[in-house]
Amino acid sequence: MARLLIPEVFKKLEDLTKKEEKISLLKEHNHPALLDILRVAFDADIVSVLPKGAPPYQPDDAPEGYSPTSLFKTHKQFKYFFKGPVATDAKPIRREGIFLNIIESMHPTESEVLISAKDKNLKVKGLTKALIDEAFPGLIVKAMKKATTKKQEKPMQ
């Protein structure tokens, strides 16, 4: 059986209803690239040094699975995009050039996954921190805190 691209795994996950099936799917497609995407998207300790949003780029027009590269091949270069010694040493223009080359050479669905994960905005129905913790215990070190609005307290009179 051919390995599914990460966006294909997420699409299958959205179609599943039972928690056990979702966990089984994630474990079945366990790969360092998938784990990196999940950690980038859900771990507050992973902080992007790239500008927010998608840069202007030319999406690859190859059919799904026939692009020159994929997240499976490029996940080792993520070290340039997130706070750490490698990203700190790389000049911003080089770092952004590497990112641009990666997203232009992957299928557009994979590029969208990487960009949304980088911005902590990965939207996959049914994919939660709790589900990831059950499938891969200890992967998420520090969970993202949801923004809460504070109620204004009225002064006592």
C-alpha positions as CSV (number, residue, x, y, z in Angstrom):
1,M,0.0,0.0,0.0
2,A,1.3,3.4,-0.9
3,R,1.9,5.9,1.8
4,L,-0.8,8.6,2.0
5,L,0.3,12.2,2.0
6,I,-0.3,14.1,5.2
7,P,-3.3,16.1,3.8
8,E,-4.8,12.7,2.7
9,V,-4.4,11.4,6.2
10,F,-6.2,14.5,7.6
11,K,-9.0,14.1,5.1
12,K,-9.5,10.5,6.1
13,L,-9.4,11.6,9.8
14,E,-12.2,14.1,9.1
15,D,-14.4,11.4,7.7
16,L,-14.0,9.1,10.8
17,T,-16.4,9.4,13.7
18,K,-15.0,7.2,16.4
19,K,-12.1,8.3,18.5
20,E,-10.5,4.8,18.4
21,E,-10.6,4.9,14.6
22,K,-8.9,8.3,14.5
23,I,-6.2,7.2,16.9
24,S,-5.7,4.0,14.9
25,L,-5.4,6.0,11.7
26,L,-2.8,8.4,13.2
27,K,-0.8,5.5,14.5
28,E,-1.0,3.6,11.2
29,H,0.4,6.6,9.4
30,N,3.0,7.4,12.0
31,H,6.0,9.2,10.4
32,P,8.4,11.8,11.7
33,A,6.9,14.3,9.2
34,L,3.4,13.8,10.5
35,L,4.7,14.1,14.1
36,D,6.5,17.3,13.2
37,I,3.4,18.9,11.6
38,L,1.3,18.0,14.7
39,R,3.9,19.3,17.1
40,V,4.4,22.6,15.1
41,A,0.6,23.1,15.0
42,F,-0.2,22.3,18.6
43,D,2.9,22.9,20.7
44,A,3.3,26.4,22.2
45,D,7.0,25.8,22.6
46,I,7.4,25.7,18.8
47,V,7.6,29.3,17.6
48,S,7.9,30.2,14.0
49,V,10.6,32.8,12.9
50,L,8.9,33.2,9.5
51,P,6.4,36.0,8.7
52,K,2.7,35.1,9.4
53,G,0.7,33.8,6.4
54,A,1.6,32.5,3.1
55,P,4.3,34.2,1.0
56,P,3.5,34.9,-2.6
57,Y,4.4,31.7,-4.3
58,Q,3.7,29.6,-7.5
59,P,2.0,26.4,-6.4
60,D,3.2,23.2,-8.0
61,D,0.8,22.0,-10.7
62,A,1.7,18.3,-10.6
63,P,-1.0,15.8,-9.7
64,E,-1.2,14.7,-6.0
65,G,1.7,12.4,-5.3
66,Y,3.8,13.4,-8.3
67,S,5.3,16.6,-7.0
68,P,9.1,16.9,-6.8
69,T,9.0,16.7,-3.0
70,S,6.7,16.3,-0.1
71,L,6.5,16.9,3.7
72,F,8.0,13.4,4.1
73,K,11.2,14.6,2.4
74,T,11.4,18.2,3.6
75,H,10.4,17.9,7.3
76,K,14.1,17.8,8.3
77,Q,14.4,21.4,7.1
78,F,11.8,22.6,9.5
79,K,14.7,23.5,11.9
80,Y,15.3,26.6,9.8
81,F,11.7,27.9,10.4
82,F,11.3,27.7,14.2
83,K,13.2,29.2,17.1
84,G,16.4,27.4,17.9
85,P,20.1,27.5,17.1
86,V,19.8,26.7,13.4
87,A,17.1,29.3,12.7
88,T,19.0,31.9,14.7
89,D,22.1,31.3,12.7
90,A,20.3,31.5,9.3
91,K,19.8,34.8,7.7
92,P,16.1,35.7,7.2
93,I,16.5,35.9,3.4
94,R,18.0,32.4,3.3
95,R,15.4,31.0,5.7
96,E,12.5,32.4,3.7
97,G,14.1,31.2,0.4
98,I,14.3,27.7,1.8
99,F,10.6,27.9,2.8
100,L,9.6,29.3,-0.5
101,N,11.4,26.5,-2.4
102,I,9.8,23.9,-0.3
103,I,6.2,25.1,-0.7
104,E,6.6,25.7,-4.4
105,S,7.9,22.1,-4.9
106,M,5.1,20.3,-2.9
107,H,1.5,19.6,-3.9
108,P,-0.6,22.7,-2.9
109,T,-2.5,20.7,-0.2
110,E,0.8,19.9,1.5
111,S,1.9,23.5,1.2
112,E,-1.3,24.7,2.8
113,V,-0.9,22.2,5.7
114,L,2.7,23.5,6.3
115,I,1.7,27.1,6.2
116,S,-1.3,26.7,8.5
117,A,0.7,24.5,11.0
118,K,3.4,27.2,11.0
119,D,0.8,29.8,11.9
120,K,-0.8,27.6,14.5
121,N,-4.0,27.6,12.4
122,L,-4.3,24.0,11.3
123,K,-8.0,23.2,10.9
124,V,-8.7,19.5,10.7
125,K,-12.1,18.4,11.9
126,G,-11.7,16.0,14.9
127,L,-8.0,16.7,15.3
128,T,-7.4,17.9,18.9
129,K,-4.6,18.1,21.4
130,A,-6.4,15.4,23.4
131,L,-6.5,13.0,20.4
132,I,-2.9,13.6,19.6
133,D,-1.9,13.0,23.3
134,E,-3.7,9.7,23.2
135,A,-2.2,8.6,19.9
136,F,1.3,9.9,20.6
137,P,1.8,10.5,24.4
138,G,4.3,13.2,25.2
139,L,4.5,14.6,21.7
140,I,2.9,18.0,22.7
141,V,5.0,19.5,25.5
142,K,3.2,22.7,26.0
143,A,-0.4,23.1,24.8
144,M,-1.6,26.2,23.1
145,K,-3.8,28.3,25.3
146,K,-7.0,29.5,23.7
147,A,-7.5,33.3,23.8
148,T,-10.1,34.1,26.3
149,T,-11.9,37.4,26.7
150,K,-11.9,38.7,30.2
151,K,-15.1,40.1,31.6
152,Q,-14.8,43.6,32.8
153,E,-15.4,43.8,36.5
154,K,-17.7,46.5,37.6
155,P,-16.4,48.5,40.5
156,M,-18.4,48.1,43.7
157,Q,-20.3,51.2,44.8
